[in-house]
Amino acid sequence: MSRIGKRPIPIPKGVTVTINGQTVTVIGSKGELTRELPDSIAFVQEVEESVVTRKNESRVARQCHGLVRTLIANMVEGVANGYQKKLEIQGVGYRASLKGQKLVMALGYSHPVEFDPPDGIKFAVEGNTNVTISGIAKEVVGNTAARVRAARPPEPYKGKGVRYSGEQVRRKAGKAGK
């Protein structure tokens, strides 16, 4: 039995979870999220918590059990509190700004790098070098942060680039002089 899959999902006040066939919809103060469950997984709704169970003991059911439980728990957390990722920009002349909803960054290229936010994602810029990406879907927030970071990942010699807040970049020694 999956250790993660058998744990119940606590449902906080103000969040409603509805099941329609294999579709789970979670509605909270921040918004609404919907996900289609695999056929081998059953979802049981109770008053203050929900439980994910397997319909059979097939390999696919065992593989999906813990994953589906975690995805639904992330949906509940997202509509209740939301998620955010913080990025730091380091380097001389590297900066970020907002143009409407669009994130515009100068990262040492001959052109500015622009990102349109996906649905449900908001960008915030503090002090030209700190970018906050927030939204209710954990997967979309993480993917958006990874795409922004991939525009100029931190390089190992000077550490310039876009990094996650608190990320440690392994530095290399440069050329050895005479």
C-alpha positions in Angstrom: 0.0 0.0 0.0 1.3 3.5 -0.8 2.3 5.3 2.3 1.4 8.7 0.7 -1.7 7.4 -1.0 -3.4 6.1 2.1 -3.1 9.4 4.0 -6.4 11.4 4.1 -6.5 14.9 2.5 -7.7 17.5 5.0 -10.2 19.9 3.6 -10.0 23.4 5.2 -12.9 25.7 5.9 -14.1 27.5 2.8 -13.0 24.8 0.3 -15.4 22.6 -1.4 -14.5 19.4 -3.3 -17.0 17.9 -5.8 -16.7 14.6 -7.7 -18.5 14.1 -11.0 -17.5 10.6 -12.3 -13.7 10.7 -12.6 -13.5 14.5 -12.5 -12.6 16.3 -9.3 -13.3 20.0 -8.9 -11.9 22.0 -6.0 -13.3 25.5 -5.3 -11.9 27.9 -2.8 -11.4 31.6 -2.0 -8.5 31.9 -4.6 -10.3 30.2 -7.5 -11.2 26.8 -9.0 -9.2 23.9 -10.2 -10.3 20.7 -12.0 -8.5 17.5 -12.7 -9.5 14.2 -14.4 -8.6 11.1 -12.4 -7.4 7.8 -13.9 -10.0 5.0 -14.1 -8.1 2.8 -11.7 -8.4 5.4 -8.8 -11.4 6.1 -6.7 -12.0 9.3 -4.7 -14.1 9.2 -1.5 -15.4 12.5 -0.1 -16.1 12.8 3.6 -17.0 15.8 5.7 -13.6 17.3 6.7 -11.3 15.0 4.7 -11.1 13.0 1.5 -9.5 9.7 0.8 -7.9 8.4 -2.4 -8.3 4.6 -2.9 -7.5 2.1 -5.6 -10.2 0.2 -7.5 -7.9 -2.7 -8.1 -4.3 -3.8 -7.4 -3.0 -3.4 -11.0 0.4 -2.0 -11.6 -1.1 1.3 -13.0 -3.3 1.7 -10.0 -0.4 1.2 -7.6 1.7 3.7 -9.6 -1.0 6.4 -9.6 -2.2 6.1 -6.0 0.3 8.3 -4.3 0.5 10.7 -7.2 -3.2 11.4 -7.4 -3.4 11.9 -3.7 -0.6 14.5 -3.9 -2.1 16.2 -6.9 -5.5 16.6 -5.2 -3.8 17.8 -1.9 -1.9 20.4 -4.0 -5.2 21.6 -5.6 -6.8 22.0 -2.1 -3.7 23.9 -0.9 -3.7 26.1 -4.0 -7.3 27.2 -3.9 -7.0 27.9 -0.1 -3.6 29.7 0.1 -2.0 29.8 -3.4 1.6 29.1 -4.4 4.5 31.4 -5.2 8.1 31.1 -6.4 10.7 33.8 -5.9 13.5 34.4 -8.4 16.6 36.5 -8.0 18.4 38.2 -10.9 22.2 38.7 -10.5 24.5 40.4 -12.9 25.6 43.9 -13.9 22.8 45.4 -16.0 20.4 42.5 -15.5 17.0 43.7 -14.4 13.3 43.0 -14.6 10.2 45.1 -15.0 6.5 44.7 -15.7 4.9 46.0 -18.9 1.2 45.6 -18.2 0.9 41.9 -17.2 4.1 40.9 -19.2 7.4 40.3 -17.5 10.3 42.0 -19.4 13.9 41.2 -18.5 17.2 42.6 -19.6 19.6 39.6 -19.3 22.7 40.7 -21.3 21.2 39.7 -24.7 20.8 42.2 -27.6 17.1 42.1 -27.0 14.8 42.2 -24.0 13.3 38.8 -22.9 9.5 38.9 -22.5 7.2 36.4 -20.8 3.4 36.5 -21.1 1.8 35.0 -18.0 -0.2 31.8 -18.5 -3.8 31.8 -17.2 -4.0 32.2 -13.5 -0.4 33.4 -13.1 0.7 36.8 -11.8 4.2 38.3 -11.9 5.4 40.9 -9.4 8.8 42.7 -9.5 10.5 44.2 -6.4 13.6 46.4 -6.7 14.4 45.4 -10.4 16.1 42.1 -9.3 13.4 40.1 -7.4 10.6 38.4 -9.3 7.7 36.7 -7.6 5.5 34.3 -9.6 2.2 33.4 -7.9 -0.9 31.4 -8.7 -3.2 28.7 -7.5 -1.9 25.7 -9.6 1.4 24.5 -8.2 2.4 22.8 -11.4 1.9 25.9 -13.5 3.7 28.1 -11.0 6.7 25.8 -11.0 6.8 25.4 -14.8 6.6 29.2 -15.3 9.4 29.8 -12.8 11.5 27.2 -14.6 10.9 28.8 -18.0 11.8 32.2 -16.6 15.0 30.8 -15.0 15.9 29.0 -18.3 16.1 32.4 -20.1 19.5 32.9 -18.4 20.5 30.1 -15.9 23.2 31.0 -13.4 26.6 30.4 -14.8 29.3 28.8 -12.6 32.2 31.4 -13.0 30.6 34.7 -11.9 27.2 33.5 -10.8 25.3 35.8 -13.2 21.8 34.9 -14.3 18.4 34.1 -12.9 18.2 31.8 -9.9 15.6 30.6 -7.4 15.6 32.5 -4.1 18.0 30.7 -1.8 19.5 28.6 -4.6 23.2 27.8 -4.1 25.2 28.0 -7.3 28.4 25.9 -7.4 31.2 28.2 -8.4 34.2 27.1 -10.4 37.7 28.6 -10.3 38.6 30.6 -13.5 41.7 30.2 -15.5 44.9 29.7 -13.6 47.3 32.7 -14.2 51.0 32.4 -14.6 
